[in-house]
Amino acid sequence: MRRWWTAVVVGATAVLGLGACAPAGLDADLTDDWPAPVAAKTFVPAAGVCHLAVQDVGYLTGYDPVDCAESHRVETLHVGTLSGAAAAQPAPPTVGSAGIRAARAECDREANKAVGGEWRTGRLAVDVVFPSPAAWTGGARWFRCDAGEVRGLDDGVVNPRTGSLRGALKGDAPLAHRCFNPTLEKDAIKEMVPASCTARHHAEFVGVYQAPDISFAAFTRATLDTHKACRKLLAGYAKVPNDGNLQYRAGTIFYHPFEQEWRNGNRGVQCFLWVSDRNLTRSMKGAGSKGLPVT
């Protein structure tokens, strides 16, 4: 489980040889009296179980699930199966491959269903875990969608927790991103410190922008396009016009995935409104022009 976000402001077969002679009372064809061999079954992990440790590779020796009511770090929300060309590869999917991108997309969909909303709207991380190379050679084609509760936007360490993450983003969810006080260092965001929306704060989470399927280099060159997309989310969230005056109502901050996760298909960009010249003491959701006046 990795920290994903960067902030931007502006088997062998043995053959036994048998002789032709047989003891009295037995025929020479021994195999017609034996039951057919049972086909070997490939291990597949279970969904709906939790794990004490974060795994990047699903080694069978490290598979020791626990009840989610016990202390744990990650939960397997879904188990999928690769097929087609991705399953025909000689080894598990590598960074940027079609196989890992397909698994990433399925994990995103299933995680959203499980937690009750877009998982990037809360303090969550979702990772794709593939079988080990040895298990892959033995026929394993599964992948796990593991989710964990992280400390915050700027700290991707996975917290120990008790209880399932299913439904974790429904209703008044403690894990949901809400209001923040950004700290700056040389005009760059150093940290987004969570704050109560009824206390003094300067930023608020407004939604997730799904960026286009372009290269990471192209994305990082198009920061103005990303800010524009975040302003659209801001306008809808605060119920203000998405026009030329919007930039004078509030600025935008966005967090994007690191390059490896981007190459693996993660296109979720987290967007925030930012008011630097005055204190906010309420949520700007639905606040309208009175809440976010042109200044």
matplotlib code that plots the C-alpha trace (Angstrom):
import matplotlib.pyplot as plt

x = [0.0, 1.7, 1.2, -0.3, -0.9, 1.0, -0.4, -0.5, -1.7, -2.1, 4.4, 6.4, 4.8, 6.5, 6.0, 6.3, 7.2, 5.2, 6.1, 3.8, 3.5, 0.9, 0.4, -2.2, -5.8, -5.0, -5.1, -2.1, -3.9, -3.6, -4.9, -8.4, -9.0, -7.8, -9.9, -9.1, -6.7, -8.2, -7.2, -5.1, -6.9, -5.3, -5.6, -7.8, -8.0, -11.3, -13.1, -14.6, -11.6, -9.0, -5.2, -2.8, -0.2, -0.2, 0.9, 2.2, 2.4, 0.0, 2.4, 0.6, 3.0, 1.9, -1.8, -3.3, -6.7, -8.4, -11.9, -12.5, -13.8, -10.2, -7.4, -6.1, -4.7, -6.3, -9.5, -10.0, -13.1, -13.2, -11.3, -11.3, -9.9, -7.8, -8.7, -7.7, -4.3, -3.5, -4.0, -1.8, 1.3, 4.2, 4.3, 2.0, 1.2, 3.9, 3.6, 1.6, 0.5, -3.0, -3.5, -2.8, -4.9, -7.9, -7.5, -7.2, -10.4, -12.3, -10.9, -12.0, -15.6, -15.9, -14.3, -16.7, -19.7, -18.4, -17.6, -20.7, -19.0, -16.0, -13.2, -10.9, -13.4, -12.1, -9.0, -8.8, -6.3, -7.1, -4.4, -4.3, -2.5, -1.5, -0.3, 3.4, 5.3, 5.4, 1.7, 1.2, 3.3, 1.1, -2.0, -3.2, -4.9, -6.7, -6.2, -7.2, -8.6, -7.3, -8.4, -7.1, -7.6, -4.7, -3.7, -4.3, -3.8, -0.1, 0.5, -0.3, 0.6, -2.2, -3.7, -4.7, -8.4, -11.3, -14.5, -15.2, -14.8, -18.1, -20.3, -17.5, -18.4, -22.1, -23.8, -21.8, -18.7, -15.7, -13.3, -14.7, -12.6, -14.1, -12.3, -8.6, -6.0, -3.2, 0.3, 2.6, 6.3, 7.7, 4.3, 3.7, 1.3, 3.3, 0.4, -3.4, -4.3, -7.8, -10.1, -13.7, -15.9, -17.4, -14.0, -11.7, -10.4, -9.3, -9.9, -12.6, -12.8, -15.2, -14.9, -12.9, -12.0, -11.4, -8.6, -8.3, -6.3, -3.1, 0.5, 1.7, 4.0, 1.2, -1.0, 1.7, 2.1, -1.6, -2.1, -4.3, -6.7, -6.8, -7.5, -10.3, -11.8, -11.6, -13.3, -16.2, -16.5, -16.2, -19.0, -21.3, -20.5, -20.9, -23.8, -22.1, -21.8, -18.9, -17.9, -15.0, -15.6, -15.2, -11.5, -12.1, -14.4, -12.0, -8.8, -8.2, -5.8, -5.6, -3.9, -3.0, -1.6, 2.1, 3.5, 3.4, -0.2, -1.0, 0.6, -1.4, -4.7, -5.4, -6.8, -8.6, -7.7, -8.9, -10.0, -10.3, -11.6, -9.1, -9.8, -6.5, -7.6, -10.3, -11.4, -14.3, -16.4, -18.9, -19.0, -19.2, -21.5, -24.4, -23.3, -24.0, -22.7, -23.2, -20.9, -18.3, -18.6, -16.4, -13.5]
y = [0.0, 3.1, 6.9, 7.8, 11.5, 14.6, 18.0, 20.8, 24.3, 26.7, -29.2, -32.3, -35.6, -39.0, -42.0, -45.5, -48.4, -51.6, -55.1, -57.3, -60.1, -60.0, -62.1, -64.9, -63.7, -60.2, -58.9, -57.2, -53.9, -52.2, -48.9, -50.0, -50.7, -47.3, -44.2, -41.3, -38.8, -35.7, -32.5, -30.1, -27.0, -23.6, -21.6, -18.6, -16.1, -15.1, -11.8, -10.3, -11.2, -9.0, -9.1, -8.1, -6.8, -5.0, -7.3, -6.1, -9.7, -12.4, -15.0, -18.1, -18.3, -14.9, -15.6, -15.6, -13.9, -12.7, -11.7, -8.0, -7.5, -8.0, -5.5, -5.5, -3.2, -4.2, -5.8, -7.8, -6.2, -8.2, -11.0, -10.9, -13.1, -12.1, -13.5, -13.2, -11.9, -10.7, -14.2, -15.7, -13.8, -15.9, -13.8, -11.6, -8.2, -5.5, -1.7, -0.1, -3.4, -4.0, -6.7, -4.4, -1.6, -4.0, -5.2, -1.6, -0.6, -3.6, -2.9, 0.7, -0.2, -2.9, -0.8, 2.0, -0.3, -1.8, 1.5, 3.3, 6.0, 7.0, 5.6, 8.6, 10.9, 9.5, 8.4, 5.2, 3.4, 0.6, -1.7, -4.5, -7.7, -10.4, -13.9, -14.7, -15.6, -19.2, -19.3, -17.7, -20.4, -22.9, -21.4, -18.7, -15.8, -14.1, -10.6, -9.2, -5.7, -4.7, -1.6, 0.2, 3.3, 5.7, 8.5, 11.4, 13.0, 13.5, 10.3, 7.1, 4.9, 2.3, 2.5, -0.6, -0.7, -2.9, -3.3, -3.7, -0.8, -1.8, 1.2, 3.4, 6.4, 6.4, 9.1, 11.0, 9.1, 9.8, 8.8, 11.3, 14.2, 17.5, 20.8, 21.6, 24.2, 24.0, 24.8, 26.3, 26.1, 28.3, 28.7, 24.9, 22.9, 21.2, 19.6, 19.6, 19.6, 18.4, 20.9, 21.0, 22.8, 24.9, 26.1, 28.4, 26.8, 27.7, 24.7, 22.1, 18.9, 19.3, 16.0, 13.7, 14.5, 11.5, 12.7, 11.6, 8.6, 10.4, 10.0, 11.1, 13.6, 15.1, 15.3, 17.1, 19.6, 20.4, 21.7, 24.6, 22.0, 20.2, 23.3, 24.2, 20.7, 21.2, 24.6, 22.9, 20.6, 23.5, 25.4, 22.4, 21.8, 25.4, 26.2, 29.2, 30.0, 28.3, 31.5, 33.9, 35.2, 31.8, 32.2, 35.3, 33.4, 30.7, 29.0, 25.3, 22.7, 19.2, 16.0, 13.5, 9.9, 9.3, 8.2, 4.4, 4.5, 6.7, 4.2, 1.5, 3.3, 5.4, 8.6, 10.0, 13.5, 15.0, 18.6, 21.2, 24.8, 27.2, 30.6, 32.2, 35.7, 35.0, 32.4, 30.1, 28.8, 26.7, 24.2, 25.8, 23.0, 24.8, 28.1, 30.0, 33.4, 34.8, 32.1, 32.5, 36.1, 37.6, 39.4]
z = [0.0, -1.1, -0.7, -4.0, -4.0, -4.9, -4.2, -6.8, -6.3, -9.1, -11.2, -12.7, -13.7, -12.7, -15.0, -13.4, -15.7, -14.9, -15.8, -18.0, -15.4, -12.6, -9.5, -9.7, -9.5, -10.9, -14.4, -15.9, -16.5, -13.1, -14.2, -15.0, -11.2, -10.0, -9.6, -11.9, -10.4, -8.9, -10.7, -8.7, -7.5, -7.6, -4.4, -4.6, -1.7, -0.1, -0.2, 2.9, 5.1, 6.7, 7.1, 9.8, 7.3, 4.0, 1.1, -2.3, -3.5, -2.5, -1.3, 0.0, 2.9, 4.0, 3.7, 7.2, 7.2, 10.4, 11.2, 10.4, 14.0, 15.1, 14.7, 11.1, 8.5, 5.2, 4.1, 0.8, -0.6, -3.9, -5.6, -9.4, -12.2, -15.1, -18.5, -22.2, -23.2, -19.6, -18.3, -21.1, -20.0, -18.5, -15.3, -13.2, -14.7, -14.5, -14.0, -16.8, -18.4, -19.7, -17.0, -14.1, -15.7, -16.1, -12.5, -11.2, -13.0, -11.5, -8.0, -8.2, -9.2, -6.6, -3.9, -4.6, -4.3, -1.0, 0.8, -0.5, -2.6, -4.6, -2.4, -3.1, -1.3, 2.1, 4.0, 2.1, -0.1, -2.5, -3.8, -6.3, -5.1, -7.6, -6.9, -6.6, -9.8, -8.5, -8.0, -11.4, -13.0, -11.2, -12.9, -10.4, -12.2, -9.4, -8.0, -4.7, -4.1, -0.7, 1.1, 4.2, 6.2, 5.8, 8.2, 5.8, 2.5, 3.1, 5.0, 3.3, 6.3, 6.8, 10.3, 12.3, 12.7, 13.8, 11.8, 8.1, 5.6, 3.9, 4.0, 5.4, 3.2, 3.7, 5.7, 8.3, 7.5, 9.8, 7.0, 4.5, 3.4, 4.5, 5.6, 5.9, 6.7, 4.1, 5.2, 2.6, 2.0, -0.8, -2.4, -2.4, -0.3, 2.4, 4.2, 4.3, 8.0, 8.7, 10.4, 11.6, 9.0, 11.8, 13.0, 11.1, 7.9, 4.4, 2.2, 1.6, -0.5, -3.4, -5.4, -7.6, -11.2, -13.4, -15.6, -19.3, -20.3, -21.3, -20.3, -16.9, -18.6, -20.6, -17.4, -15.4, -18.3, -18.2, -14.7, -15.9, -17.4, -14.1, -12.2, -14.7, -14.1, -10.3, -10.6, -12.4, -9.4, -7.1, -8.8, -8.6, -5.0, -3.8, -6.2, -7.8, -11.5, -13.4, -15.2, -15.4, -11.9, -10.3, -9.9, -7.8, -5.5, -4.6, -5.7, -6.2, -4.9, -6.3, -5.3, -8.1, -8.1, -8.3, -11.7, -11.1, -10.0, -13.0, -15.3, -13.6, -14.5, -11.5, -12.9, -9.8, -8.9, -5.6, -5.8, -3.1, -3.0, -1.3, 0.2, 1.4, 2.3, 4.9, 7.4, 6.6, 9.5, 7.7, 4.9, 1.4, 0.1, -1.4, 0.1, -3.2, -4.1, -0.5, 0.9, -1.9, -3.0, -5.8, -4.0]

ax = plt.figure().add_subplot(projection="3d")
ax.plot(x, y, z, "-o")
ax.set_aspect("equal")
plt.show()
